[in-house]
Amino acid sequence: MGQTVAIVDAFDDPNIEADLGAFDSNYGLPACTSANGCFTKVGQTGSTTSLPKADKEGWSVEIALDVETVHSACERCKILLVEANEPTDADLATGVNEAVKLGATEVSNSYGGPEEAGGEEAAYKHPGVVIAASAGDQGYYDWDVVTEGFAAPGFDGPSGVGAPKGLGAFKSNAVTLLTQTSATLNARVNPDGQTVTECEFEYGTSTSYGSKAPCKSLPGSGSSPVAVSASIAAGLTANTEYHFRISATNVAGTAKGEDLTFKTG
Protein backbone atom coordinates (compact mmCIF):
# COMPACT_ATOMS: atom_id res chain seq x y z
CA MET A 1 0.00 0.00 0.00
CA GLY A 2 1.25 3.51 -0.80
CA GLN A 3 4.12 2.26 -2.95
CA THR A 4 5.05 3.61 -6.37
CA VAL A 5 7.43 1.39 -8.31
CA ALA A 6 9.25 3.21 -11.09
CA ILE A 7 10.68 1.38 -14.07
CA VAL A 8 13.39 3.07 -16.12
CA ASP A 9 14.00 1.88 -19.67
CA ALA A 10 14.89 3.46 -23.01
CA PHE A 11 12.68 4.50 -25.94
CA ASP A 12 8.89 4.50 -26.03
CA ASP A 13 6.66 1.46 -25.99
CA PRO A 14 3.42 2.89 -27.45
CA ASN A 15 1.53 -0.34 -26.71
CA ILE A 16 2.54 -0.92 -23.11
CA GLU A 17 -0.75 0.05 -21.48
CA ALA A 18 -2.75 -2.12 -23.89
CA ASP A 19 -0.31 -5.00 -23.37
CA LEU A 20 -0.58 -4.63 -19.61
CA GLY A 21 -4.37 -4.70 -19.91
CA ALA A 22 -4.25 -7.94 -21.89
CA PHE A 23 -1.83 -9.42 -19.36
CA ASP A 24 -4.03 -8.48 -16.41
CA SER A 25 -7.14 -9.85 -18.09
CA ASN A 26 -5.44 -13.14 -18.90
CA TYR A 27 -4.17 -13.68 -15.36
CA GLY A 28 -7.10 -12.23 -13.46
CA LEU A 29 -5.24 -9.25 -12.05
CA PRO A 30 -6.94 -5.96 -11.17
CA ALA A 31 -6.81 -3.36 -13.93
CA CYS A 32 -3.84 -0.99 -13.81
CA THR A 33 -4.47 1.92 -16.15
CA SER A 34 -3.75 5.59 -16.53
CA ALA A 35 -7.47 6.21 -16.09
CA ASN A 36 -7.63 4.68 -12.62
CA GLY A 37 -4.32 6.23 -11.58
CA CYS A 38 -2.44 2.98 -11.26
CA PHE A 39 -0.23 3.37 -14.34
CA THR A 40 1.69 6.43 -15.50
CA LYS A 41 4.10 6.73 -18.42
CA VAL A 42 6.43 9.72 -18.80
CA GLY A 43 9.54 10.72 -20.67
CA GLN A 44 12.81 11.40 -18.88
CA THR A 45 11.74 15.00 -18.21
CA GLY A 46 8.51 13.90 -16.55
CA SER A 47 6.26 14.86 -19.45
CA THR A 48 3.35 12.59 -20.33
CA THR A 49 3.22 13.96 -23.87
CA SER A 50 6.87 14.54 -24.80
CA LEU A 51 8.00 10.94 -25.08
CA PRO A 52 11.04 9.36 -26.76
CA LYS A 53 10.88 7.93 -30.25
CA ALA A 54 9.13 4.57 -30.56
CA ASP A 55 11.34 1.60 -29.81
CA LYS A 56 12.83 -0.28 -32.75
CA GLU A 57 15.68 -2.01 -30.90
CA GLY A 58 13.93 -4.41 -28.56
CA TRP A 59 13.57 -2.30 -25.43
CA SER A 60 9.78 -2.65 -25.57
CA VAL A 61 10.22 -6.32 -24.70
CA GLU A 62 12.07 -5.27 -21.55
CA ILE A 63 9.43 -2.66 -20.78
CA ALA A 64 6.58 -5.17 -21.05
CA LEU A 65 8.43 -7.72 -18.93
CA ASP A 66 9.23 -5.15 -16.25
CA VAL A 67 5.78 -3.57 -16.05
CA GLU A 68 3.91 -6.87 -16.04
CA THR A 69 6.24 -8.41 -13.46
CA VAL A 70 5.86 -5.46 -11.10
CA HIS A 71 2.08 -5.63 -11.33
CA SER A 72 2.15 -9.37 -10.71
CA ALA A 73 4.35 -8.98 -7.63
CA CYS A 74 2.52 -5.97 -6.18
CA GLU A 75 -1.06 -5.64 -7.38
CA ARG A 76 -1.72 -2.54 -5.27
CA CYS A 77 1.45 -0.69 -6.21
CA LYS A 78 1.29 2.22 -8.58
CA ILE A 79 3.55 1.85 -11.59
CA LEU A 80 5.57 4.73 -13.02
CA LEU A 81 7.28 4.01 -16.34
CA VAL A 82 10.03 6.49 -17.17
CA GLU A 83 11.30 6.23 -20.74
CA ALA A 84 14.76 7.64 -21.45
CA ASN A 85 15.43 9.27 -24.80
CA GLU A 86 18.39 7.01 -25.57
CA PRO A 87 20.04 4.01 -23.86
CA THR A 88 22.98 6.11 -22.67
CA ASP A 89 24.31 6.39 -19.12
CA ALA A 90 23.35 10.06 -19.00
CA ASP A 91 19.76 9.66 -20.25
CA LEU A 92 19.06 6.62 -18.08
CA ALA A 93 20.45 8.45 -15.03
CA THR A 94 18.20 11.41 -15.85
CA GLY A 95 15.28 8.99 -15.92
CA VAL A 96 16.16 7.64 -12.47
CA ASN A 97 16.35 11.13 -11.00
CA GLU A 98 13.00 12.01 -12.56
CA ALA A 99 11.42 8.85 -11.16
CA VAL A 100 12.49 9.80 -7.62
CA LYS A 101 11.35 13.39 -8.19
CA LEU A 102 7.89 12.10 -9.14
CA GLY A 103 7.57 10.12 -5.92
CA ALA A 104 8.87 6.64 -6.64
CA THR A 105 9.50 4.56 -3.52
CA GLU A 106 11.38 1.95 -5.54
CA VAL A 107 13.18 2.30 -8.87
CA SER A 108 13.84 -0.72 -11.07
CA ASN A 109 16.47 -0.38 -13.79
CA SER A 110 16.42 -3.05 -16.47
CA TYR A 111 20.00 -2.51 -17.53
CA GLY A 112 23.49 -2.88 -16.11
CA GLY A 113 27.06 -1.84 -16.69
CA PRO A 114 30.55 -2.07 -15.24
CA GLU A 115 31.16 -0.58 -11.82
CA GLU A 116 33.13 2.63 -12.23
CA ALA A 117 33.26 6.18 -10.99
CA GLY A 118 31.42 8.62 -13.19
CA GLY A 119 29.16 11.61 -13.38
CA GLU A 120 26.00 9.50 -13.12
CA GLU A 121 26.72 7.94 -9.72
CA ALA A 122 24.58 10.44 -7.81
CA ALA A 123 21.46 9.37 -9.73
CA TYR A 124 21.61 5.99 -8.00
CA LYS A 125 21.99 7.36 -4.48
CA HIS A 126 18.65 8.48 -3.08
CA PRO A 127 18.38 7.77 0.66
CA GLY A 128 15.06 6.14 1.49
CA VAL A 129 14.41 5.00 -2.07
CA VAL A 130 15.24 1.46 -3.16
CA ILE A 131 17.31 1.50 -6.35
CA ALA A 132 17.57 -1.90 -8.08
CA ALA A 133 19.58 -2.81 -11.17
CA SER A 134 19.92 -5.94 -13.23
CA ALA A 135 22.81 -8.33 -12.68
CA GLY A 136 23.08 -8.66 -16.43
CA ASP A 137 22.58 -11.61 -18.72
CA GLN A 138 26.15 -12.53 -17.78
CA GLY A 139 25.85 -11.34 -14.20
CA TYR A 140 28.93 -13.00 -12.77
CA TYR A 141 31.05 -11.03 -15.20
CA ASP A 142 29.53 -7.82 -13.85
CA TRP A 143 30.34 -9.03 -10.32
CA ASP A 144 33.97 -9.63 -11.30
CA VAL A 145 34.18 -5.96 -12.14
CA VAL A 146 32.86 -4.93 -8.73
CA THR A 147 35.19 -7.22 -6.78
CA GLU A 148 38.24 -6.75 -9.03
CA GLY A 149 38.20 -10.51 -9.52
CA PHE A 150 40.48 -11.13 -12.47
CA ALA A 151 40.41 -14.92 -12.18
CA ALA A 152 37.38 -15.28 -14.41
CA PRO A 153 37.49 -16.29 -18.10
CA GLY A 154 39.24 -13.59 -20.09
CA PHE A 155 41.99 -12.95 -17.53
CA ASP A 156 45.30 -12.74 -19.34
CA GLY A 157 47.32 -14.25 -16.50
CA PRO A 158 48.21 -13.27 -12.93
CA SER A 159 50.69 -10.63 -14.05
CA GLY A 160 49.79 -10.00 -17.65
CA VAL A 161 51.54 -13.12 -18.90
CA GLY A 162 51.62 -13.11 -22.67
CA ALA A 163 50.87 -9.40 -22.84
CA PRO A 164 53.33 -6.73 -23.95
CA LYS A 165 55.21 -5.01 -21.15
CA GLY A 166 52.96 -2.41 -19.56
CA LEU A 167 49.71 -4.21 -20.35
CA GLY A 168 48.80 -5.98 -17.14
CA ALA A 169 45.79 -8.10 -16.28
CA PHE A 170 42.83 -7.26 -18.43
CA LYS A 171 39.63 -9.03 -19.39
CA SER A 172 36.38 -8.73 -21.26
CA ASN A 173 33.60 -9.01 -18.74
CA ALA A 174 30.09 -8.07 -19.78
CA VAL A 175 27.69 -7.16 -22.50
CA THR A 176 25.14 -4.54 -21.46
CA LEU A 177 22.26 -2.68 -23.10
CA LEU A 178 21.81 -5.73 -25.30
CA THR A 179 18.97 -5.60 -27.86
CA GLN A 180 18.22 -7.41 -31.11
CA THR A 181 20.55 -5.17 -33.11
CA SER A 182 22.84 -3.37 -30.66
CA ALA A 183 25.02 -3.90 -27.61
CA THR A 184 27.57 -2.24 -25.37
CA LEU A 185 30.77 -4.23 -24.84
CA ASN A 186 32.73 -3.77 -21.62
CA ALA A 187 36.16 -4.70 -20.31
CA ARG A 188 38.86 -3.57 -17.92
CA VAL A 189 42.42 -2.81 -18.94
CA ASN A 190 45.38 -2.27 -16.63
CA PRO A 191 47.85 0.04 -18.43
CA ASP A 192 50.47 -0.88 -15.79
CA GLY A 193 52.22 2.44 -16.09
CA GLN A 194 52.46 2.50 -19.89
CA THR A 195 50.27 4.66 -22.13
CA VAL A 196 47.66 2.67 -24.05
CA THR A 197 47.53 4.17 -27.52
CA GLU A 198 44.82 1.98 -29.04
CA CYS A 199 41.83 0.25 -27.49
CA GLU A 200 39.09 -1.57 -29.35
CA PHE A 201 36.73 -4.51 -29.25
CA GLU A 202 36.82 -7.11 -31.99
CA TYR A 203 33.50 -8.85 -32.64
CA GLY A 204 31.77 -11.07 -35.16
CA THR A 205 29.84 -14.29 -35.62
CA SER A 206 33.00 -16.41 -35.35
CA THR A 207 36.43 -16.22 -33.75
CA SER A 208 37.61 -14.59 -36.96
CA TYR A 209 35.65 -11.54 -35.71
CA GLY A 210 35.79 -9.22 -38.72
CA SER A 211 34.38 -6.08 -37.09
CA LYS A 212 35.82 -3.58 -34.63
CA ALA A 213 34.36 -1.02 -32.25
CA PRO A 214 36.71 1.57 -30.69
CA CYS A 215 36.69 2.11 -26.94
CA LYS A 216 34.82 5.25 -25.99
CA SER A 217 37.94 6.43 -24.17
CA LEU A 218 41.50 5.18 -23.70
CA PRO A 219 42.47 3.76 -20.29
CA GLY A 220 45.42 6.11 -19.94
CA SER A 221 48.74 5.18 -18.34
CA GLY A 222 47.91 4.42 -14.71
CA SER A 223 48.65 1.29 -12.72
CA SER A 224 45.12 0.19 -11.83
CA PRO A 225 42.43 -1.56 -13.91
CA VAL A 226 40.31 0.91 -15.89
CA ALA A 227 36.83 0.19 -17.22
CA VAL A 228 36.46 0.65 -20.97
CA SER A 229 33.47 0.15 -23.23
CA ALA A 230 32.35 0.40 -26.84
CA SER A 231 28.88 0.78 -28.28
CA ILE A 232 27.62 -1.13 -31.28
CA ALA A 233 24.69 1.14 -32.07
CA ALA A 234 23.17 -0.99 -34.82
CA GLY A 235 23.90 -3.66 -37.38
CA LEU A 236 23.75 -6.81 -35.28
CA THR A 237 21.44 -9.60 -36.38
CA ALA A 238 18.63 -10.72 -34.09
CA ASN A 239 18.87 -14.08 -32.33
CA THR A 240 22.52 -14.51 -33.30
CA GLU A 241 25.55 -15.51 -31.26
CA TYR A 242 28.54 -13.16 -31.45
CA HIS A 243 32.13 -13.54 -30.31
CA PHE A 244 34.07 -10.60 -28.90
CA ARG A 245 37.33 -9.72 -27.15
CA ILE A 246 39.18 -6.65 -25.99
CA SER A 247 42.37 -5.53 -27.76
CA ALA A 248 44.79 -2.97 -26.33
CA THR A 249 48.07 -1.57 -27.67
CA ASN A 250 51.05 0.24 -26.18
CA VAL A 251 54.62 0.88 -27.34
CA ALA A 252 55.55 -2.77 -26.77
CA GLY A 253 52.80 -4.24 -28.90
CA THR A 254 49.21 -5.45 -28.81
CA ALA A 255 47.52 -7.82 -26.35
CA LYS A 256 44.10 -9.39 -26.74
CA GLY A 257 41.66 -10.73 -24.18
CA GLU A 258 40.08 -14.18 -24.24
CA ASP A 259 37.17 -14.84 -26.58
CA LEU A 260 33.71 -14.41 -25.05
CA THR A 261 30.24 -14.64 -26.54
CA PHE A 262 26.81 -13.04 -26.31
CA LYS A 263 23.54 -13.63 -28.09
CA THR A 264 21.19 -10.96 -29.39
CA GLY A 265 17.50 -11.09 -28.56
PyMOL commands that set and color helices and strands:
alter all, ss='L'
color gray80, all
select helices_A, chain A and resi 16-27+59-73+89-101+121-124+139-147
alter helices_A, ss='H'
color red, helices_A
select strands_A, chain A and resi 4-10+39-43+78-84+106-109+130-133+171-176+183-189+198-204+211-214+226-232+241-250+253-256+260-263
alter strands_A, ss='S'
color yellow, strands_A
deselect
rebuild
show_as cartoon
